[in-house]
Amino acid sequence: MAPQGPVGVITGGTSGIGAATALEFASLGARLLLITIDAEEGRRVQEEVGACGGQAAVVELDVADHRRLEAAVQAFAERHGPVDFLVANAGIAEQSSFATGDPERWRRVIETNVLRTLYSIRAVFPLMRERGEGHILLTASISGREPYIASKWAVVGIGHSLRLEAAEVGVRVTLIEPGMVDTPLTRNSPLVAPLLEQSTPLSPEDVARAILYAYGQPPGVTVGELAIRPLRQRRL
């Protein structure tokens, strides 16, 4: 029998936090649309979702192509039913300075972490608004609470702005703000990777459980912001 759990979309859904979140939702029998730029990883996570009791369709596309993204979400919803949740998780990291940073790298970071978040919201929110329910979960960062990582600070602002519009139509919005997490993204960062070795960071599964907690609240309850960090992490 096909799974009969919630229907959801996860961007960046085949690695790190996104993949762990897919498996957490699979335990609810979720039917998932996983957006990825890595088809090979997508096939692996698709199999793992099935083994955990869920069902996943994998679409290889860059979220920057908002027209293809909207079309993929619409087609998925027509086949599996209304979209109950979005986890907007696609992102990249950058720790350069104003004085020496590469402007082209800055452009990529803003396009990925900010514009792709907006495009992901735009692909699902009209469907949720029409239905009068749904839940949008945005992966930000503890450092987005301060002007320390500008792109994540922007995601926090997007979440607060979206909540004002979404609450009027019955759609919940949650900002997920993890501290240091051991993911392929952080492992590949020359500045962050050494910090992972000096501490006990969160795992992607830790963050995924927090996402599921926020989603699992009663319909009239919204976890607006959920900050989760390693016990001994003192700095942002």
N, C-alpha and C positions, 0 to 999 in steps of 0.2 A: 504494500500500500504506500502511496505517496505521503510524505510528511504533511502534517496539517498545522504546523506551528506558524509563527508570524512570518510575514514577508518583508525582506529587508535588502537594502543596497549598502555595500561597503566599498568605498574607494580605497586604493592601496590595500586591497583585501587579501593579498597572497604572501605577505611578509610581515615579520615583526608583530606589532600590535594588531594590525588588520587581520592577519591570519589567526592569531590567538582569539580575537573577537569572533571570527567566523565559527571557530570550534565551540566557543561558549554558547553562541546562539543555536548551533546545530544540536546541542543537548536539549533544546526546546522543540526540536523538530522543525526548525526554521527553513524556509525556502529563500535562498540567498542569490543575489546578483553580485558577483565579485568583479570589480573593475581593476584591471592590472595592465602593466606594460610588459609583463614577463609571463608568457604563455606556459612555459615549462613549470614555473612555480605554481601557476594557476591549476594545472592538472594535478599536481601533488596535493594542494589544499582541497581541491574538489573531491578527491578520493577520501581524504581525512574527514571532511564534512559528512560524506555519506556514511563512513564508518561510525561517526558519532550520532547518527540518527537524523541528520538533516539532508538537504539537497541544495546543490550549488550549480549555478550556471556561471561560466567564466567568459568575460568579454575582454579581449585585448584591445585597449584603446587608451589614448592619452586624454585625460580629463580636460585638457585645454581645448579639445575639439567638442565644444559644448553642444553642438547640433547632434553629433553622433551619440553623445552621452544621453541627451534627452530622448533620442529615438530608441536607444537601448533600454532605458528605464520604462518608456511607454510600452514597448513590446513585451518586456518582462511582466509588467503589471497586467497587460491584457491576457497573458497566459496564466499567471499565478494568482491574480487578485490584487487588491489595493496594497500599496506600499505602506507598511506599518512603521518602518524606521529607516533612517539613513545614518550611517556612521561615516562622516567625512574625515578621512584619515590620511589621505595622500599628502606627503610632505618631504622636504629635504632640509638639510642643515647648512649653516654658514656661520663662521665665527671670525670673519675678517674685520679689520678696523676701517674707519672712515678714511684714514690717511693712505692705507696701502691696499685696500680691497679692490677686487676686480669688478668694475661696473657691470660687465656682462653676466658675471655670476650673481650679482645683486638682482639683476633683471630676472634671472631664472628662479631665484628664491621667491621673489614677490609673485611672479606668475604662478609658481607651484603652490606656495603656502597660502596665498591670499586669493588670487583670481580663481584657482581651481576649487577652493572652498566655496566661493560664490557660485561658480558654475554647478557644483554638486547640489547646493541648496536649490538653485533655480530649476534643476531637473526633477526634483521631487516635491518641492513645496506647493506648487500649483495643484498637484494631485491631492495632497493632504488638505489643503485649504478647501477644495471643492467637497471633500468628504467630511470635513469637520473634525478630523483627528489624525494623529500621527506623532512621531517623535524624531527630532533631529538632534544628533549628538556630534559635537565638533571636537576633534582632538586638538587642543591648544597645548599649553605648557605652564608649569609653575613660573617659569621665567617670563611668561606673558602677562604676569601680574605687575611687572615692572618694565620700564622701557629698556630692557636688556637685550631681548631678541625681538626686533621690531616687527617681523612678520607674524610671530605668535601673539604679540601685543595687538596686532590688527585683527587676528582671529577672535580674540577676546571681545574686541569692540564689535565685530560682526555678530557674535553671539548675543550680546546685549541688545543690539539694534533689532536683530531678528526676533528676539523674544517679545518685544513690544508689538510687532505686527502679528506674530504667530499666536500669541495668547488670545487675541480677539476672535480667533477662528478655531480654538480648541486644539492647537498643535503645541506640543511641549518642545522645549529647547534646553539642552544641557551642554555646558562646557566641561570637558574632561581635561584636567590640568595635571599631568604627571610630572614628577621630578625626573631624576636620572633613571633611564631605562636602558637595559642591555638589549639592543636590537642591531640588526645589520647596519642600519643607518648610523648609529652612534659608534659601532665598532669600526666603521670605515672613516670616521672623522679623526684626523691626526691630533686634534686638540682635545677631543672628548674621550677617545679610547684610553689614554693613560689614566684618566680619572676613574674609569670603570674598574681598573685594576687596583685602585687605591681605596675602594669602597665596596659595599654590597648593594648594587643597584636593584631597582625593581626589575622583574621579568615582564615580558609582554603579557603573560597570563595574569599577573597582578592587575595590570591596567584593564585587561579584558573583563575580569570579574567586577571591577568597579563600573565599567560600562553597563554590564548586565544588571548590576544593582540599581543603577539610575533608571534603566529601562523598566525594571520590574516594579516600580512604585505604582500605587493606585492611580487611576486615570485623572483624579483631581489633584494630584500631587506632582510637582515638578522639582527635581533636583537641579537648581539653576547652575551651580558651579560645584564641581567635585575635584578637590585637590588631593592628590595622592603622591607621597614621596617616600623614599627609603627612610627608615627609622633614624639613621645617623647622618642623614644629609642636612647640613646646617646652612649651606649657601644655596642660592637659586641654582 
